[in-house]
Amino acid sequence: MTLDLATKVALLTGASTFTLAPHDGIGLHEIRLSDGPTGVRGLKFSGGRVVALFPNATLLASAWDTTAAYEVGRILAEEALAQRVHVVLGPTINLHRSPLGGRLFEAYSEDPLLTGKLAAAYVRGMQDQGVAACLKHLVANESETERNTVDSVVDEATLREVYLLPFEIAVEEADAWTMMAAYNDVNGVAATEQRHVNNEIVKGEWGYRGLIMSDWFATRTTAASANGGLDLVMPGPGGPWGRALVEAVERGEVDESVIDDHLERLLRLAGRVGALGTPRDYPADLPAPDSAVRKEQLTRLAATGMTVLRNEDDTLPLTRGARIAVIGRHAVQTIAMGGGSAQVNPPYQASVAEGMTALLDEVTVTDGVEVRTRPVPARGGFLTDPVSGRPGIRVRLFDADGAELESRYCAQSSTMVGMDDDFDGVVHTAELTGRVTVAGPVELGVLGAGAWSVSAGRQTMDYRLDLTGNGFAEPVLTPPLRVDPVTAAEGDLLTARVELLTDGTFANTGLFGLIGHVAPRSTVDVLDDAVRAAATADVAVVVVGLTEEQETESVDKSTLALPGAQDALVEAVAGAARRTVVVVNAATPVLMPWLSRVDAVLWAGLPGQEGGHAVAAALLGDIEPAGRLVTTFPAADEKSPAWSVTPVDGKLAYAEGPFLGYRGHYAGRAPEPAFWFGHGLGYGAWEYSDVRLIDGEPPSVTATVTNTGTRTSREVVQVYLRPDDPEQPVRLAGWTAVTVAPGESARVTVATDARMWRVWNTTTGDWERASGGQLLIARGLGDIRATL
């Protein structure tokens, strides 16, 4: 069947927020897409199906294990198939340029080779099950400040050698079926209009046959984006294409062959995922998110990537039978995922306190200092739905005439309105209700932009919560909120009615919720409790970290310091405890001014739904935390090669060139870091011997590694290339992991990657071999064992 121009164009914009339109005439079925960095959320932005919550990308990457990355892709494909989702929007393979990047928790690493190799394995695992992966965000999208307008200024050599390399590897080694064009500009041209990147490099030089879609609401133009290599505009059904693109073709601004190429790529995707012709079959016996299978997988994947940063006198693993004091807000409210589009609706989120008490008898748990400045929707049964009595709230939605559109139960005490509603009609007003389950001084409030009328106990308040202009998606990702002190009686009803905003891209849309928590205690009282608990224990385990305020889509950090008085908490505990172990519940670097005064530090990332169980298994040595850092930890704020994420006159200059992260530290362009890229102690001790070079193109390295410790352990042998040219940075060239029993040795071979031996010649516009240099064999750049 031949399609007319208007029909072709209509298929190139989403049919809804997360679906593409079917067409019976050509056998095209609906294609369903889902966000997916840490779980396949499905077609709803919030309050959707219960799904498995995975460890975050930096934690998974810290295993330095392509086999594990393949397994993650396969499991995510199963989660997608259970929902009949065809395309999972991940992996995120932007790099950790500045440690301030708010969205780094979604991305693997600061290193392009490590990122690309892990991404390729993930893609293979997913696409081997017939589910498409989506490489994002193409390209130079490493921070969130002014993310929709920022112009990332990157020289051509750095762009190709560093920021495009993970995409190139994942295309070359895994043939990723889709990519996503970013919000930002690159060298003055929008990513969605990047003829140079999208057409000349990706589709031209790399021969990419897949589809490039826009990030959601990222497409600004009609002809420029269509000619610039963008194949699909998301979401729909609105957007800048449609009739405007038809008219652009009719005026000769876009050749119809361009439309045909976009459609061919869309239909190729449909064929690959079983949405063209005979519909695919879906397995009926996939593991549930809370099944024993998922628990084992997610616990193991999380614990394996955890990284031992410090371990004086073999404090870790902990000894069963010891008296353990578990202390900290992150111990009782462990952060399992970052904020924004990576969030999912998991069956549960196991805390460190739960994990430790499940495995040990002599454990005390003590809450810690406040870690947030911004309250979150009520959790833990503080509010209950007045209809069902279940923990959560009731939300009723009404149109402009006052007719009820839907009544929904929201377990998370919040809901998304307007993006993924299942009813016809536009929401004008929402009513949120929750019954308070505690008595005494509390703080109650609301979340969401609009005009509110709030009733709590005997108090009624009317006010308006306006947007600040902090990002175009503020109503969805960081909506305004307000809380007020109230003396509550058990059973009081918190009722809030809001008239939604009607202007802007997200008119009649946004995240809304009810906030409720017990009034906070003074920091002095909290520290006193922590000191008493630590003094009576054999080991104090202090859990500190970041929250979704710092690690989130749409907002960058301003410091690497732990929020609140967490440093004071660690200092107080370390001064009272016999031994102190700090668990860092964060996906990205934090400052540790107390480092020399504690006995051990375990970096735990954002460990997913099984996080508390994984931390406990790692601390006790049931699963070795064999991770190696994927990001360099600076010793202080501003002490990294790239720091500022704030554009100047709309431009963010990647002035460090290829010297980001460890590359810049090693070259002396930033001070010695607190912890080098690749660092991780595990539970073994290692000797390297008989290190030899194997000639070839590219060369390889062999070495004997001996585990001189007392426990079976996994070692990651890393090889770095240090070019002779000082304008070329040191770079990871390859790695191999091996598991060795105590007292045993293993002979390992590390093949270096040919792509790390090339540089881009800006004069000739082509690749050439890097100048000679040395190979560094290391346990991380802070522990080099041999030089060849």
MOBEL-V215092 format. One record per residue. PHI is phi as a letter, one per 40 degrees, with the letter a starting at -180 (* if undefined). Layout:
PHI
PHI
This chain:
*
c
c
c
d
c
c
d
c
c
c
c
b
d
c
a
c
b
b
b
c
c
a
c
c
b
g
c
c
d
b
b
b
a
d
a
c
b
i
c
c
h
c
b
c
a
g
c
d
c
b
c
b
c
d
c
c
c
c
c
c
c
c
f
b
c
c
c
c
c
c
c
d
c
c
c
c
c
c
c
c
c
b
f
c
c
b
b
c
a
c
c
b
c
b
c
c
b
c
c
d
c
b
c
c
c
b
c
a
c
b
c
c
d
c
c
c
c
c
c
c
d
c
c
c
c
c
c
c
g
b
c
c
b
c
a
b
c
a
f
b
b
a
b
c
f
c
c
b
c
b
c
b
b
c
c
c
c
d
c
c
b
c
c
d
c
c
c
c
c
c
c
c
b
f
d
c
a
b
b
c
c
c
c
c
b
f
g
b
d
d
c
b
c
d
c
c
c
c
c
c
c
c
c
c
c
g
c
b
c
b
b
b
c
c
c
g
c
c
b
b
b
c
c
c
c
c
c
h
c
b
a
c
b
c
b
c
c
h
c
c
f
d
c
c
d
c
c
c
c
c
g
c
b
c
c
c
c
c
c
c
d
c
c
c
c
c
c
c
d
c
c
c
g
b
b
g
c
c
c
c
b
c
b
b
c
c
c
d
b
c
c
c
c
d
c
c
c
c
c
c
c
c
c
c
c
b
c
c
a
a
c
f
f
d
b
c
c
c
c
h
c
c
b
b
c
b
h
c
c
c
c
b
c
c
c
a
c
c
g
c
c
c
b
b
c
c
a
b
c
c
c
d
c
c
c
c
c
b
b
c
c
b
b
b
b
c
b
c
c
b
b
b
b
c
b
d
d
b
g
g
c
b
b
c
c
c
c
g
c
d
h
b
b
b
b
b
b
c
c
c
g
c
c
c
a
b
b
c
b
c
c
g
a
a
c
b
g
c
a
c
c
b
c
h
b
c
b
b
b
b
b
b
a
c
c
b
b
b
h
c
b
b
b
a
b
b
h
c
i
c
b
b
b
b
b
g
c
b
b
b
b
a
b
b
b
c
c
g
c
g
c
c
d
d
c
b
b
c
c
a
a
b
b
c
a
c
b
b
d
g
d
b
c
b
b
b
b
c
c
c
b
b
g
d
b
d
f
a
i
c
b
a
b
b
a
a
c
d
c
c
c
c
c
c
c
c
c
c
c
c
c
c
c
c
c
b
c
b
b
b
c
b
b
i
b
b
c
c
c
b
a
c
g
b
c
c
b
a
c
c
c
c
g
c
c
c
c
c
c
d
c
c
c
c
b
c
c
b
b
b
b
b
b
c
a
c
b
d
b
c
b
c
c
d
c
b
b
c
a
b
b
c
b
f
b
c
g
c
c
d
c
c
c
c
c
c
c
c
c
g
c
b
c
c
c
c
b
c
b
a
c
c
c
c
a
d
g
b
b
d
b
b
c
b
c
c
b
f
g
b
b
c
c
c
c
f
c
c
c
f
d
c
c
c
c
c
g
c
a
c
d
c
c
a
c
d
g
c
i
c
f
b
b
b
b
b
b
a
f
c
b
c
b
c
i
b
c
c
b
b
b
a
b
b
b
c
c
c
b
b
d
a
b
b
b
c
b
b
b
c
b
c
c
c
c
c
b
c
d
a
d
b
i
a
a
b
a
b
b
c
c
g
c
b
a
c
b
b
b
c
c
c
d
c
c
b
b
b
c
c
c
c
c
g
a
c
a
c
c
c
c
a
b
b
b
b
a
b
h
c
c
a
c
b
a
b
b
